[in-house]
Amino acid sequence: MGRGPPLSGVSLRSTSGKASRLGGTFGGEYNKNINYSVYILKSKKDDRYYIGQTNNLKERLRRHDTGQVLSTKHRRPFILLHAEVFEKRSEAMKREKYLKSLKGGSEWKRLEKQWSTIKR
């Protein structure tokens, strides 16, 4: 797997180069242009990171914030550090796997330094 694009702070990127819309179907409405997001959260409680992917970023962040995600409910609250948008779920899953592979390495430490300079 090749190296992905660099990350810098809270951002949003689309693989198509077009303006992207976050979120997928909502309220049963059909939408053939669902986008998939990869996101990085940082816990304000323990300073640890969570990397995930979803087809509805707004709803997924709401679920993290309200404690409905088992793996993060005891680590709330969170800061959204970074998000990227992909047209295909397979692309989002590859990017999520790549980002998780960076954790603990020198590239991840460089990114942490960048994120620590972001005003929240």
Backbone torsions as a table, in degrees:
resi	resn	phi	psi	omega
1	MET	NA	131.0	-179.4
2	GLY	-75.9	166.3	178.7
3	ARG	-73.0	137.1	-179.6
4	GLY	-83.7	176.9	178.9
5	PRO	-68.1	154.8	-179.9
6	PRO	-66.2	153.4	178.1
7	LEU	-107.3	143.7	176.0
8	SER	-150.1	102.8	174.0
9	GLY	61.7	-162.7	178.6
10	VAL	-72.7	120.4	-176.9
11	SER	-151.2	170.0	178.1
12	LEU	-142.2	128.9	-178.8
13	ARG	-136.7	149.2	179.2
14	SER	-118.8	140.6	179.5
15	THR	-75.6	-16.0	-177.6
16	SER	-89.0	-14.7	-175.7
17	GLY	81.6	-6.5	178.8
18	LYS	-91.2	162.5	173.6
19	ALA	-61.6	134.8	-176.4
20	SER	-112.8	153.8	179.2
21	ARG	-113.9	125.2	178.4
22	LEU	-75.3	149.8	174.6
23	GLY	97.2	157.6	179.3
24	GLY	-113.1	-136.5	178.5
25	THR	-74.2	149.3	180.0
26	PHE	-144.1	134.4	178.6
27	GLY	65.4	27.8	176.9
28	GLY	82.9	-1.5	-179.6
29	GLU	-70.9	135.3	179.2
30	TYR	-85.6	134.4	178.5
31	ASN	-142.1	113.1	-178.3
32	LYS	-77.8	-8.3	-179.1
33	ASN	-103.7	45.2	179.2
34	ILE	-66.5	134.0	173.8
35	ASN	-105.8	153.4	179.8
36	TYR	-115.8	135.0	-177.3
37	SER	-113.7	141.3	168.5
38	VAL	-109.2	135.6	-175.4
39	TYR	-139.5	155.7	177.6
40	ILE	-124.9	124.5	176.5
41	LEU	-110.9	149.9	173.0
42	LYS	-122.9	128.9	179.5
43	SER	-75.7	129.4	174.3
44	LYS	-75.4	-18.9	-177.9
45	LYS	-78.2	-46.6	-174.9
46	ASP	-125.6	6.2	178.7
47	ASP	60.0	20.6	176.4
48	ARG	-94.4	163.2	-175.7
49	TYR	-107.5	153.5	173.0
50	TYR	-131.5	129.6	178.3
51	ILE	-117.1	128.9	-179.4
52	GLY	-147.2	175.6	175.8
53	GLN	-141.2	150.8	-175.3
54	THR	-157.9	164.1	173.5
55	ASN	-101.5	5.0	177.7
56	ASN	-149.4	86.6	-173.3
57	LEU	-62.0	-43.9	-178.3
58	LYS	-58.3	-47.1	179.9
59	GLU	-67.4	-40.1	-179.4
60	ARG	-64.9	-41.2	177.2
61	LEU	-64.6	-37.8	176.5
62	ARG	-61.3	-42.1	179.6
63	ARG	-65.7	-38.5	175.3
64	HIS	-63.0	-46.4	-176.4
65	ASP	-63.7	-31.9	-177.2
66	THR	-95.3	4.9	176.5
67	GLY	78.6	20.5	-179.1
68	GLN	-87.8	-2.7	177.7
69	VAL	-104.2	113.9	-173.2
70	LEU	-54.4	-42.8	-175.1
71	SER	-73.0	-13.0	-178.4
72	THR	-124.1	-3.4	-171.2
73	LYS	-63.3	-26.5	-179.9
74	HIS	-93.0	5.3	-177.7
75	ARG	-115.4	10.4	-178.7
76	ARG	-70.9	154.8	0.5
77	PRO	-86.5	169.2	-177.3
78	PHE	-122.1	158.6	170.5
79	ILE	-114.8	131.8	173.2
80	LEU	-80.2	114.1	-179.0
81	LEU	-89.6	-36.5	-170.0
82	HIS	-159.0	144.3	174.1
83	ALA	-146.0	142.3	177.0
84	GLU	-131.1	147.1	-178.2
85	VAL	-114.6	136.3	179.7
86	PHE	-128.4	151.7	179.0
87	GLU	-79.6	-29.4	-177.4
88	LYS	-117.6	141.6	179.3
89	ARG	-62.6	-36.3	-179.2
90	SER	-61.0	-36.6	177.2
91	GLU	-66.5	-43.4	179.4
92	ALA	-63.2	-40.8	-179.5
93	MET	-65.6	-39.1	177.4
94	LYS	-64.4	-42.3	-179.8
95	ARG	-66.7	-40.9	177.2
96	GLU	-59.5	-45.3	179.2
97	LYS	-62.2	-42.3	178.7
98	TYR	-61.6	-47.6	-178.7
99	LEU	-62.4	-39.8	177.8
100	LYS	-65.0	-31.3	179.5
101	SER	-70.1	-20.3	-179.9
102	LEU	-78.5	-25.1	-171.9
103	LYS	-53.7	127.8	178.4
104	GLY	91.7	-17.0	-178.3
105	GLY	-87.4	178.6	-177.0
106	SER	-66.4	-34.7	178.5
107	GLU	-65.2	-42.0	178.8
108	TRP	-63.1	-41.3	179.6
109	LYS	-63.4	-37.1	176.5
110	ARG	-64.0	-42.7	179.0
111	LEU	-64.9	-40.0	177.6
112	GLU	-58.4	-40.1	178.5
113	LYS	-63.8	-41.3	177.5
114	GLN	-61.4	-46.8	-176.8
115	TRP	-66.2	-32.3	-177.5
116	SER	-68.3	-17.7	179.7
117	THR	-88.5	-5.6	-178.4
118	ILE	-77.5	130.1	176.9
119	LYS	-77.6	133.4	-179.5
120	ARG	-119.4	NA	NA
